[in-house]
Amino acid sequence: MPTKWLTVEQAAEQLNASARFVRDKLHTGELPGYKLSPKLWRISQEDLDRFIQSKIAGKDGTSKGGA
């Protein structure tokens, strides 16, 4: 199946977040994406799904170590 590519705005809509939040995550590398020009990013649906899953897992403590 071909990769589905999303704009920053489409990713933000799926996350129920702002475009600024998505850009911040792209700049820090927490969300993988491809920078096509200084203001143009594309995010694969697969990478966005992994990002969402990592956040869900982090909320219940299953992916984070502790003392």
The 8 nearest C-alpha neighbors of each residue, nearest first, counted from 0:
[[1, 2, 3, 45, 44, 4, 43, 46],
 [2, 0, 3, 4, 43, 44, 45, 5],
 [3, 1, 4, 0, 43, 44, 45, 5],
 [2, 4, 44, 43, 1, 5, 45, 42],
 [5, 3, 43, 42, 41, 44, 2, 6],
 [6, 4, 42, 41, 9, 43, 10, 7],
 [5, 7, 9, 41, 8, 10, 40, 42],
 [6, 8, 10, 9, 18, 11, 21, 40],
 [7, 9, 11, 6, 10, 18, 12, 17],
 [10, 8, 12, 6, 11, 7, 5, 13],
 [11, 9, 7, 13, 12, 8, 5, 14],
 [12, 10, 16, 8, 14, 18, 9, 13],
 [11, 13, 15, 9, 10, 14, 8, 16],
 [14, 12, 10, 11, 15, 9, 16, 8],
 [13, 15, 11, 16, 12, 10, 51, 17],
 [16, 14, 12, 13, 11, 17, 10, 18],
 [17, 15, 11, 14, 12, 20, 18, 21],
 [16, 18, 19, 20, 11, 21, 15, 12],
 [17, 19, 21, 11, 20, 8, 7, 22],
 [20, 18, 22, 17, 21, 23, 16, 11],
 [19, 21, 23, 17, 18, 22, 24, 16],
 [22, 20, 18, 24, 23, 19, 11, 25],
 [23, 21, 25, 19, 24, 20, 26, 18],
 [22, 24, 20, 26, 21, 25, 19, 27],
 [25, 23, 21, 29, 30, 27, 22, 26],
 [24, 26, 22, 30, 28, 23, 27, 31],
 [25, 27, 23, 24, 28, 22, 29, 30],
 [28, 26, 24, 29, 25, 23, 30, 22],
 [29, 27, 25, 30, 26, 31, 24, 32],
 [28, 30, 24, 27, 25, 31, 50, 26],
 [31, 29, 25, 24, 28, 50, 32, 47],
 [32, 30, 28, 25, 46, 29, 42, 33],
 [33, 31, 42, 41, 25, 30, 40, 34],
 [32, 34, 41, 40, 35, 42, 31, 39],
 [33, 35, 40, 36, 39, 32, 41, 37],
 [34, 36, 39, 40, 33, 37, 41, 38],
 [35, 37, 39, 38, 34, 40, 33, 41],
 [36, 38, 39, 34, 35, 40, 33, 26],
 [39, 37, 36, 40, 34, 35, 22, 7],
 [38, 40, 36, 35, 34, 37, 41, 6],
 [41, 39, 34, 33, 35, 6, 7, 32],
 [42, 40, 6, 33, 5, 32, 4, 34],
 [43, 41, 32, 5, 4, 44, 33, 6],
 [44, 42, 4, 46, 45, 3, 5, 47],
 [43, 45, 47, 46, 3, 48, 4, 42],
 [44, 46, 48, 43, 47, 49, 2, 3],
 [47, 45, 49, 43, 48, 44, 50, 31],
 [46, 48, 50, 44, 49, 45, 51, 43],
 [47, 49, 45, 51, 46, 50, 44, 52],
 [50, 48, 52, 46, 51, 47, 53, 45],
 [49, 51, 47, 53, 48, 52, 46, 30],
 [52, 50, 48, 54, 49, 53, 47, 55],
 [51, 53, 55, 49, 54, 50, 56, 48],
 [54, 52, 56, 50, 51, 55, 57, 49],
 [53, 55, 57, 51, 52, 56, 58, 50],
 [54, 56, 52, 58, 57, 53, 51, 59],
 [55, 57, 53, 54, 58, 61, 62, 59],
 [56, 58, 54, 60, 62, 55, 59, 53],
 [59, 57, 55, 56, 60, 54, 61, 62],
 [60, 58, 57, 61, 56, 55, 62, 63],
 [61, 59, 57, 63, 58, 62, 56, 64],
 [60, 62, 56, 59, 63, 57, 58, 64],
 [63, 61, 57, 56, 60, 64, 53, 59],
 [64, 62, 60, 61, 57, 65, 56, 59],
 [65, 63, 62, 66, 60, 61, 57, 59],
 [64, 66, 63, 60, 62, 61, 57, 59],
 [65, 64, 63, 60, 61, 62, 59, 57]]
